[in-house]
Amino acid sequence: MNQNKRKTFSQLISIATCGKLADLLISAKTTLPWLLASLGAPPWIVSMLVPIRESGSLIPQWPLKKKTSHIQNRLVIWRWGIVIQACSICFMLFSAIFTEALTAGLLILLSLLFLSLGRSLSSLSMKDIQGLNIEKGQRGKLVGIASSLSGLLSLITAGFLIFSPQDMSILAIQLLITFSAALFFISLLLSIGLTANLTDNKTDLNAAKSLWKTINQQADLRQLIISRCLLLHAALIAPFFVNASATSNDFFQLPYFIIASALADFISSYLWGKMADKNAIRTLFFSTLVCVSASITFYFVTSINNWLIDVLLFFVLNLGYAGIRTGRKTYMLDIAQGSQRTLYVAAANTMVGYILLLLGGLYSLLYIAMGEHIILIMTIFMVAGLLHTFKMKAEK
């Protein structure tokens, strides 16, 4: 790797690390719920945070792809996405400082919607930027290193939470949010000097008249979506690990779960990055096997009510899911080329966004009837995803 390529590789690692760390600090699973609770916002607003954060960033990608397919410089799209996210966070902070209760909650929810839109633009274009600047055999390494660095830095956040008073002040949460906005602006500065121009023809983009037709005609894309929908159960099942410990113990364990997640991200590059560069499908298989093992174990030992065991299994689950994400992202970068990569990213993310909303509603209803036995159903779907890896086309 020559000097220019090393510089570009370092830039993209730094940008990815800033983005991942900012996502942690503005998390819809930790920081924002605490903020809304401190402001006295209604509980129903808290329940809408994760669906809007996740599906809101996935579903718009198909129409955004069609609207931006004529822009050859993918950095323009990515930078607009970063600016929208940073401004949304600033408005969120403004709402938290100058409004209260219901008004603050609604404004923060609106800010999160625009934040998700910006995330859509950034996600849609970053795959192109990485694919155009990083060669095969190095992409998994990039994803893995960025995950490790962000995981290491997030340990500082967890330490801050552990050593802070139990009734963490709203000022501390506001500082976390401010830092997350700053990280997005820093990533803009880090992008200076990068280039990412698509020079191939646009046949693939113009041929895609509808989402359904595209998925039906692209066998590789269809298999990728099936795999992702089955394996996202590893993410859907994670809150049950935290909830079991929170409802059965009297002290505040959330920082320890954050540490477990951070350590999993830190270790992921060593465990999954190089493996994904050699064989992304094999990475999906073994990382899913780790998640299945953690879920089955948790299902049978959850009655013990030991928070240390819950944290340990949560760590194993996150370690496996880090592998799933690394394998899936590397496979996406390798299986498609040029404008086809944008097509795959947009179609897959939009479809998965719809399915995520559907599964979220379905599992909410099933949980009322089945309780924690729903973990077993989710695990079965993960096993199906594990077996499905044998049907996926080799990317190398």
C-alpha positions in Angstrom: 0.0 0.0 0.0 1.6 3.3 -1.2 1.6 6.5 0.8 -1.5 8.0 -0.8 -3.5 4.8 -0.2 -2.3 4.6 3.4 -3.4 8.2 3.9 -6.8 7.5 2.5 -7.2 4.4 4.5 -6.3 6.3 7.7 -8.8 9.1 6.8 -11.6 6.6 6.3 -10.8 4.8 9.5 -10.9 8.1 11.4 -14.2 9.1 9.8 -15.8 5.7 10.5 -14.6 5.9 14.1 -16.1 9.4 14.6 -19.4 8.2 13.2 -19.6 5.1 15.3 -18.7 7.0 18.5 -21.2 9.7 17.8 -23.9 7.0 17.3 -23.0 5.7 20.7 -23.2 9.0 22.4 -26.6 9.9 20.8 -27.9 6.4 21.2 -31.7 5.9 21.1 -31.2 3.0 23.6 -29.3 4.9 26.3 -28.6 8.6 26.1 -31.9 9.8 24.6 -34.2 7.8 27.0 -32.2 9.3 30.0 -32.6 12.8 28.5 -36.3 12.4 28.0 -36.8 11.0 31.4 -34.9 13.9 32.9 -37.2 16.3 31.1 -40.3 14.6 32.1 -41.4 13.6 28.6 -44.3 11.1 28.3 -43.2 7.4 28.2 -44.8 6.8 24.8 -42.2 9.1 23.2 -39.4 7.0 24.7 -41.0 3.9 23.1 -40.7 5.5 19.6 -37.0 6.3 19.8 -35.5 3.1 18.5 -38.0 2.4 15.7 -37.5 6.0 14.3 -33.8 5.8 14.7 -33.3 2.5 12.9 -36.2 2.3 10.4 -36.0 6.0 9.8 -32.5 5.7 8.5 -33.2 2.6 6.4 -36.5 3.1 4.6 -35.7 6.4 2.9 -32.6 5.0 1.1 -34.5 3.7 -1.9 -36.1 7.0 -2.9 -32.9 8.9 -1.9 -30.9 6.6 -4.2 -33.1 7.4 -7.1 -32.9 11.2 -6.4 -29.1 11.2 -6.0 -28.1 8.6 -8.7 -27.0 11.4 -11.1 -24.5 12.8 -8.6 -21.1 11.2 -9.5 -19.2 12.8 -6.6 -20.5 10.6 -3.7 -18.7 12.8 -1.1 -21.2 15.6 -1.8 -24.1 13.3 -0.7 -22.1 12.0 2.3 -21.2 15.5 3.5 -24.9 16.7 3.2 -25.8 13.7 5.4 -23.2 14.6 8.0 -24.3 18.3 8.1 -28.0 17.2 8.5 -27.0 14.9 11.4 -24.9 17.5 13.2 -27.6 20.2 12.8 -30.3 17.8 14.0 -28.3 17.1 17.2 -27.8 20.8 17.8 -31.6 21.4 17.5 -32.1 18.4 19.9 -29.8 20.1 22.4 -31.6 23.4 22.0 -34.9 21.7 22.6 -33.6 20.0 25.8 -32.3 23.3 27.2 -35.1 25.7 26.3 -38.2 23.5 26.5 -39.7 21.0 28.8 -41.7 17.8 29.1 -44.1 17.1 26.1 -42.8 20.0 23.9 -39.2 18.9 24.5 -40.0 15.3 23.8 -41.8 16.1 20.5 -39.1 18.4 19.3 -36.4 15.8 20.2 -38.4 13.1 18.3 -38.6 15.4 15.3 -34.9 16.1 15.5 -34.3 12.3 15.6 -36.3 11.9 12.4 -34.1 14.4 10.6 -31.0 12.8 12.1 -32.1 9.4 10.7 -32.6 11.1 7.3 -29.1 12.4 7.4 -27.9 9.0 8.4 -29.6 7.5 5.3 -27.6 9.9 3.0 -24.3 9.1 4.8 -24.9 5.3 4.8 -26.0 5.3 1.2 -22.9 7.1 0.0 -20.2 5.8 2.4 -20.3 2.3 0.8 -19.4 3.9 -2.5 -16.6 6.0 -0.9 -15.1 3.0 0.8 -15.5 0.8 -2.3 -13.9 3.3 -4.6 -10.9 4.0 -2.3 -10.3 0.7 -0.6 -9.3 -2.5 -2.4 -10.8 -5.9 -1.8 -8.9 -7.6 1.0 -8.7 -4.4 3.0 -12.4 -3.5 3.5 -13.1 -5.9 6.3 -10.0 -4.6 8.1 -11.3 -1.0 7.8 -14.6 -1.9 9.2 -13.1 -4.0 12.0 -10.5 -1.3 13.0 -13.1 1.4 13.1 -15.3 -0.8 15.4 -12.4 -1.5 17.7 -11.4 2.2 18.0 -14.9 3.4 18.7 -15.3 0.5 21.2 -12.2 1.6 23.0 -13.2 5.2 23.1 -16.7 4.3 24.3 -15.2 2.7 27.4 -14.4 6.3 28.5 -18.1 7.0 28.3 -19.0 3.9 30.3 -16.4 4.8 32.9 -17.9 8.3 33.1 -21.3 6.7 33.8 -20.0 4.3 36.5 -18.2 7.0 38.5 -21.0 9.6 38.1 -23.7 9.9 40.7 -26.6 7.5 40.4 -28.9 10.5 39.6 -26.8 11.6 36.6 -27.5 15.3 35.9 -29.1 16.5 32.8 -26.0 18.6 32.2 -23.8 15.5 31.8 -26.2 14.1 29.2 -26.2 17.4 27.4 -22.4 17.3 27.3 -22.5 13.8 25.7 -24.9 15.1 23.0 -22.7 18.2 22.4 -19.7 16.0 21.9 -21.6 13.8 19.4 -22.4 16.8 17.3 -18.7 17.9 17.4 -17.7 14.5 16.2 -19.8 14.9 13.0 -18.2 18.3 12.3 -14.7 16.7 12.9 -15.5 14.0 10.4 -16.2 16.7 7.8 -12.7 18.1 8.3 -11.2 14.6 8.1 -12.8 14.2 4.6 -10.8 17.0 3.1 -8.7 15.6 0.3 -10.8 12.5 -0.3 -12.2 11.7 -3.8 -15.1 9.4 -4.7 -16.3 9.8 -8.2 -18.4 7.1 -9.9 -17.2 6.9 -13.5 -19.1 3.8 -14.7 -22.3 3.9 -16.7 -25.6 4.2 -15.0 -27.4 1.3 -16.6 -28.0 -0.5 -13.4 -29.4 2.6 -11.7 -31.7 3.6 -14.6 -32.9 0.1 -15.1 -34.3 -0.1 -11.5 -37.9 1.1 -12.0 -39.2 -0.2 -8.7 -37.9 -1.7 -5.5 -39.8 -4.9 -5.9 -38.7 -5.4 -9.5 -35.1 -4.8 -8.6 -35.1 -7.4 -5.8 -36.9 -9.9 -8.0 -34.3 -9.5 -10.8 -31.2 -9.4 -8.6 -30.7 -12.9 -7.1 -27.6 -11.9 -5.1 -29.4 -8.9 -3.6 -32.4 -11.1 -2.7 -30.2 -13.6 -0.9 -28.4 -10.8 0.9 -31.7 -9.3 2.1 -33.0 -12.7 3.3 -29.8 -13.3 5.2 -29.9 -9.8 6.8 -33.5 -10.1 7.9 -32.8 -13.5 9.6 -29.6 -12.3 11.3 -31.0 -9.0 12.5 -32.7 -11.1 15.2 -29.3 -10.9 17.0 -29.9 -7.2 17.4 -33.6 -7.5 18.2 -32.9 -10.0 21.0 -30.3 -7.8 22.8 -32.7 -5.6 24.8 -34.0 -8.7 26.5 -30.6 -9.3 28.1 -30.5 -5.8 29.5 -34.2 -5.9 30.6 -33.8 -9.2 32.5 -31.0 -7.7 34.6 -32.7 -4.4 35.1 -35.9 -6.0 36.5 -34.2 -8.4 38.8 -31.5 -6.3 40.4 -31.6 -3.2 42.6 -28.6 -1.3 41.5 -27.7 0.5 38.2 -26.0 -2.0 35.9 -26.3 -0.1 32.6 -22.7 1.1 32.4 -21.5 -2.5 32.6 -23.6 -3.4 29.6 -22.1 -0.5 27.8 -18.6 -1.8 28.7 -19.6 -5.2 27.4 -20.7 -3.8 24.1 -17.6 -1.6 23.8 -15.3 -4.5 24.5 -17.1 -6.6 21.9 -16.5 -3.8 19.3 -12.9 -3.4 20.4 -12.1 -7.1 19.9 -14.1 -7.4 16.7 -11.4 -6.3 14.3 -9.0 -8.9 15.6 -11.6 -11.7 15.5 -13.7 -10.8 12.4 -11.9 -8.2 10.3 -9.2 -10.4 8.7 -11.6 -13.3 8.5 -14.1 -11.2 6.5 -11.4 -10.1 4.1 -10.7 -13.8 3.4 -14.3 -15.1 3.4 -17.2 -12.9 4.4 -19.7 -15.7 4.2 -17.7 -17.9 6.6 -17.5 -14.9 8.9 -21.4 -14.7 8.9 -21.6 -18.4 9.7 -19.2 -18.4 12.7 -20.4 -15.0 14.1 -24.0 -16.2 13.9 -23.0 -19.4 15.7 -21.7 -17.3 18.5 -25.0 -15.3 18.8 -27.0 -18.5 18.8 -24.9 -20.0 21.5 -25.3 -16.8 23.7 -29.1 -16.7 23.1 -29.7 -20.4 23.9 -27.6 -20.1 27.0 -29.4 -17.0 28.1 -32.8 -18.6 27.6 -32.0 -21.5 29.9 -30.1 -19.5 32.6 -32.2 -16.4 32.8 -34.1 -17.7 35.8 -30.9 -17.6 37.9 -31.2 -13.8 38.2 -27.4 -13.2 38.1 -26.6 -9.9 36.5 -22.9 -10.9 36.0 -24.0 -13.8 33.8 -26.4 -11.5 31.9 -23.5 -9.1 31.2 -21.2 -11.9 30.1 -23.8 -13.3 27.7 -24.6 -9.8 26.5 -20.9 -9.4 25.7 -20.8 -12.7 23.8 -24.0 -11.8 21.8 -22.5 -8.4 20.9 -19.2 -10.0 19.9 -21.1 -12.3 17.6 -23.2 -9.5 16.2 -20.1 -7.4 15.5 -19.0 -10.3 13.3 -22.3 -10.4 11.5 -22.1 -6.6 10.8 -18.5 -6.9 9.6 -19.2 -9.9 7.4 -22.4 -8.3 6.0 -20.7 -5.0 5.2 -17.7 -6.6 3.6 -19.9 -9.0 1.6 -21.9 -6.0 0.4 -18.7 -4.1 -0.7 -17.3 -7.2 -2.5 -20.4 -8.6 -4.2 -21.3 -5.5 -6.1 -19.3 -3.0 -8.2 -19.7 0.8 -9.0 -23.2 2.1 -9.2 -24.6 -1.4 -8.6 -23.2 -1.1 -5.0 -25.4 1.9 -4.4 -28.4 0.0 -5.8 -27.8 -2.9 -3.5 -27.3 -0.7 -0.4 -30.4 1.3 -1.1 -32.7 -1.6 -1.9 -31.4 -3.8 1.0 -31.6 -1.1 3.6 -35.1 0.1 2.6 -36.5 -3.5 2.5 -34.9 -4.3 5.9 -36.3 -1.1 7.3 -39.8 -2.1 6.4 -39.3 -5.6 7.8 -37.8 -4.2 11.0 -40.9 -2.2 11.6 -43.1 -5.2 10.9 -41.0 -7.5 13.2 -41.0 -4.9 16.0 -44.7 -4.7 16.0 -45.2 -8.4 15.7 -42.8 -9.2 18.6 -44.4 -6.6 20.8 -47.7 -8.4 20.4 -46.1 -11.9 20.8 -44.3 -10.8 24.0 -47.6 -10.0 25.7 -48.7 -13.7 25.1 -45.4 -15.5 25.4 -43.2 -13.4 27.6 -39.5 -14.3 27.5 -40.2 -17.5 25.6 -40.1 -15.2 22.5 -36.3 -15.4 22.8 -36.5 -19.0 21.6 -38.4 -18.0 18.5 -35.8 -15.3 17.7 -33.1 -17.8 18.2 -34.7 -20.2 15.7 -34.7 -17.4 13.1 -31.0 -16.9 13.8 -30.4 -20.6 13.2 -32.2 -20.3 9.9 -29.9 -17.4 9.0 -26.9 -19.5 9.9 -28.1 -22.3 7.6 -28.9 -19.8 4.9 -25.2 -18.8 4.6 -24.7 -22.0 2.6 -27.0 -20.6 -0.1 -25.1 -17.3 -0.6 -22.9 -16.8 -3.6 -19.2 -16.6 -2.9 -18.0 -13.0 -3.1 -14.4 -13.8 -4.0 
